[in-house]
Amino acid sequence: MRKLSVIAFVLFLPLLLLTLIQLNDTLNDPGVTVYNYVKKADRNMTPSVDHTQFEILKQDFEDAHKVTAACLSCHTNRHEEIMATSHWLWQRNEVLEGRGVIPLGKKNILNNFCIGIAGSEATCTRCHIGYGWVDQSFDFEEPTNIDCLVCHDKTGTYQKEKGNGGYPKASVDLNYVSTHVGSPGRDNCGVCHFWGGGGNNVKHGDLEISLLDCSLEVDVHMATEGENMSCVDCHVTEKHVMAGKLYALSSENKSRASCEQCHTNKPHNDKILDDHNIRVACQTCHIPVYAKVNDTKMYWDWSSAGELDEHGEPFHEPDVDGNHKYMSIKGTFIWANHVIPEYYWFNGIADHQLITDQIDTIPVQMNTLLGSYRDKGLLQESEQPSKIWPVKVHRGKQIYDMVNNTLVQPKLWDKEKGKNAFWLDFDWDASVKEGMAYLEIPYSGEYGFVETEMYWPLNHMVSPASQSLKCIDCHTRNNSRLANLDDFYLPGRDNNWQIEASGIALIVLSIIGVIIHTFFRIIFRRRCFLRNKFEGGNES
Amino acid sequence: MKKIYLYKGFERFWHWTQAFLIFFLMLTGFEIHGSYHLIGYENAVRWHDDAGWALLILMVFASFWHMTTGEWKQYIPTAKNLRAQMEYYLTGIFRNAPHPTGKRILSKLNPIQRLVYFALTIIVIPVMIISGFMYLYFNYPLQGLALDSLQPIALIHTIGAYILITFVIIHLYLITTGHTIWSNLVAMITGWETMEEEEAEIAVEGVIESTTKHYVKTLNGDKKKKDKKKKTEE
């Protein structure tokens, strides 16, 4: 009996020890702690002033410029802040690795959606915070060209007109809007950032109208039932300069909005999970899928654009979900929802395929995200190691110059036919000639279509912690989320086949050896098994 | 027949705790390795880490015990009888030939055991513990002491794991080659191994004569007396 209890104790002790350690870990979970953020409940949300009482706003504004003038008469010199921002300039000076400082932005960069704004400004600038940008003659120095209302409208009635360089619709009551202004909400930002690329959720995949009123499952931060956060709660704004930017347009690792600014880089109260943050972005585990409500565009093939119906008119066809499958003006699309991101190493620095750059990879990388496992931040300007990021990759086929081997800018839009706008005249050659002449860049006259890829690191639609990725989503041999990120050893996913084969062979051989040895012991000399049952004591 | 006290209390505690931990580390380790799904990846990682710590602590105590008691000398490899021992396992055992190496209190291990345990103690276990803790604490390639890549550490740790499994299989088999299938196992559990009179005489060789009585029990009734005597002594 005593022996048994000793054995039980000996076996039980380590188990007990382990259980205690484990228990200790689980008891230390205090929930989510955030910094640099005041909860909605603890904030005074009442506006500081009542704009309806200001005399200067009690007028029937002749035009939108007059509203801006009225704003600036009290908010003096705010225009200087605005005019320095990328929201106004649609470009900023950015260093491109190995290429020096280049002004980059919507003004001049190409994408694989509507390609670029050049020549079609009047329609694209419906999303510009200004009035009257219809061509290169726009005056970026005129303060009353600023559109204050598109960001500060709190009535939800302010709308810009299509194809009119950013002016509001004639139906907008400027007096009503100008007296009901305040800090931008999700609807203000969303009117452009949700609808980029010509439709809801076309571009980002994680920014779309469902976020205006969503559940915690869709986005823990913006959920109506939760903190109901506005964009500027994270995209902290100082003097009209908003933190955070998009790698579709920028290239440097600076002025980024980050999870860490509120959650710190050790938010889990668990060493193993916190350590992951050294090489894994928060977004990777916490945004397991994107386009959680409405579809996002995954593929855009321009090469099929231009087909016309029997009357010579453009047409469009919906797919089973009601999204455009084909449009004469734009080509063929593929849409998807609940998309699993693709994963890339990213150190915060991106390169861009400029209109003047030679095409050297196919698919053309519109905005290469730089980084690798070996990039530990020592040789890069980021000073941070590359992390694994979830990315929406938008693939497409778009027009390029087959002789000069560069991407090209076709003119897409105009008010009327006969001005070489592709969307009206459906003549690729003429529209590219027009667009390239507008930019004063040579075009050979030989065009083709080339495959392209564009990368959209995901940041929004953060899921509740309970729905974030589990270890096994990546640390597994089959269907690992990181299956394509094969430049490093990932436990649970990777092994060395020579070692596996030798190891298993070793085990199998030893088992075979044991079996054979046992067999011989039985066959040759049963006595060696049960020695003392036989005569016994014939050996020492 | 006599019983000889071969394995002391701590020795047995150390052996069985280590056996449990190695088995447990194996089970969780190969789940982390991706070989199967058993208790869940996260659980496997956390238990494996904790068990690794437990093994390290046990090793510190075991080393201390071996050093202070002088038991470490039992692991020094010897070529004497090495060949004979191999021949015994390959042929002699089938002929019911005698064990070439008698078990002694001061030299429990046969030459093959000495060699294998020495290699485990000096190479395999330290390599597993060191690579294991490097796996734990320097797994994110950064600056300084951090590793350039996790891969070599992971591969070394895997090789060690396969060697240990092989050891365990063969070890478990060879313990059945004692007097009876169970005599070695019983000895490691109770500390007492049953032996023939002549074997017992060899076993106590070198033990200081006045202490011999603590190590030897005569079977057939003497055992009970001895137990009672022991109790009164206590």
Interface residues (C-beta under 8 A of the other chain):
Chain A: K3 V6 I7 V10 L11 L13 P14 L15 L17 L18 I21 Q22 D25 I272 D275 I278 R279 Y373 R374 K376 L378 P385 K470 C471 I472 H475 T476 R477 F488 Y489 P491 G492 R493 D494 N495 N496 I499 E500 S502 G503 I504 L506 I507 S510 I511 G513 V514 H517 T518 F520 R521 F524 R525 R527 C528 F529 L530 R531 N532 G537 N538 E539 S540
Chain B: R12 F13 W16 T17 F20 L21 F24 I32 H33 G34 H37 G40 Y41 E42 V45 R46 W47 D49 D50 A51 W53 A54 L58 Y89 I93 F94 R95 N96 A97 P98 G102 N139 Y140 P141 L142 Q143 S149 L150 Q151 A154 L155 T158 I159 A161 Y162 I163 I165 T166 I169 I170 Y173 T177 H179 T180 I181 I189 T190 E196 E198 E199 I202
